[in-house]
Amino acid sequence: MKILPLLSCLLPFAALAQPSAPQPATDANIQRLVNEISAKNLEADVRKMVSFGTRHTLSDTQSKTKGIGAARVWVFNEFKKYSKAGGGRMVVEMDTFLMKPDGKRVDKLTPMANVLATIPGTDPTDKRVLLMSGHLDSRVTDVMNRTADAPGANDDASGVAAVMEVARVLAGQKFPCTIKLVAVQGEEQGLLGAAHLAQRAKREGWNIVGVLNNDIVGNSKGYDPEITDTLHLRVFSEGVPANETPEQARARRQLSNENDAPSRQLARYAQTTAQRYVGANGYTVLLEYRPDRFLRGGDHTPFNQLGYAAVRFTETNENFNHQHQDLRTENGIVYGDLPEFVDYRYLRRTAQVNLATLANLALAPAAPVKVEVLTAKLTNRTELRWQAPQGGPAPAGYVVLVRETSAPQWQQRFPVSGTTADLGISKDNYIFGVVSVDAAGHESTPVLPVVGR
């Protein structure tokens, strides 16, 4: 990427009211990987998961053909196949733990496991970790019914299939930082597997810079009202960090940056990356300014609660006839989460969005640190300074992003070669972010400046 000198002229306010500024060029290798995602493989994986009868968290763990235990082993073995085909770099583990009865949705001592595949980074100084997840367990109407058939084709075999297909395609690839792909257990019983993994990440000091959670991501036909939408995928993100400290809250109120938490920046990053690699024929990722659907939660939530940037992908129009339902037909309506109700071409796009976001972010340098806006001078200009990231590939340069305070997405981009910027636009009227960029144009997520004296 050619680093251009910083524009120092005064920009009129109207200039930023134009459509989003051009994004970096498409990486041909990422596009090739995105195109390798197979709808046929996704369908085969969903149908295989359905074949286990139920994947309820409290179901059989001894059978080789039925229940959550058999499903976990199958995912583990598939990950191992992908690792072998990719040269053996991808490390696969069964992350086991015991859940004691909790008086809620676990009524007995239950052995549990998340199935985790890790693609180690090639740069030992790059400690960043990216994580993609879906939940393996399923349920029917009664959340404690562990014996009835619970196909869980869309909720959430679709998410796990997306994780598996991304793992298959990326298993032999090399990135500076680490990518983890996981099928978690216990979502329907209270986000148990995700909570265990988030706590493990905090305990072991994983430097997680982004979690992409996929839950209910394979249906394009909603009901009540009946809507068919093959061109949109929602991404939910928190605006105010769940673990915000009083000091951080004061800074947020001072700067009015409620719409710029790390999770929100990750969601924007996914939207713009999807536009570049998956955006043919009008396909778009929709930014939803909520942590999750109304009054609901998902496996990204435990990561948010521990301070990690984490978002949730989900389809645009859920069909509740096919979600958390006993299998039956009433008044000509088929109830139940069956594989024939999954749109596998739509699911393919979901997996592609995840792969593009992971790969683009993994190839980028780490984000700049100690980003500050200088306020010592009484001026309408905006002076910024920052420091290079510690560890990982050195940035070839940086880009200052600018948008109006009311704009949902970045509108202007100013490439710079150093670690300072002097913009002829007012800090009163705009929001700024700084990203690291490599020579090929891969960018980090933005960092907003804090007040520097």
ABEGO torsion letter per residue (X at the ends): XBBBBBBABBBBAAAAABBBBBBBBBBAAAAAAAAABBAAAAAAAAAAAAAAGBABAABBAABAABEAAAAAAAAAAAAAAAAAAAGGABBBBBBBBBBBBAGBABABBBBBBBBBBBBBBABAABABBBBBBBBABBBBABAABAABBBAGAAOAAAAAAAAAAAAAAAAABBBABBBBBBBBBGAAAGGAAAAAAAAAAAAAGBBBABBBBBBGAABABBBOBBBBBAABBBBBBBABBAABBAAAAAAAAAAGAAAABAAAAAAAAAAAAAAAAAABGGBBBBBBBBABBBGBBBAAAAAAAAGBBBBBBBBABBBAAABGBBBBBBGGBBBEBBAAABBAAAAAAAAAAAAAAAAAAAABBBBBBGBBBBAABBBABBBBBBBBBBEEBBBAEBBBBBBBAABABBABBBBBABABBBBABBAAABBBBBBBBBAAGBBBBBBBBBBBX
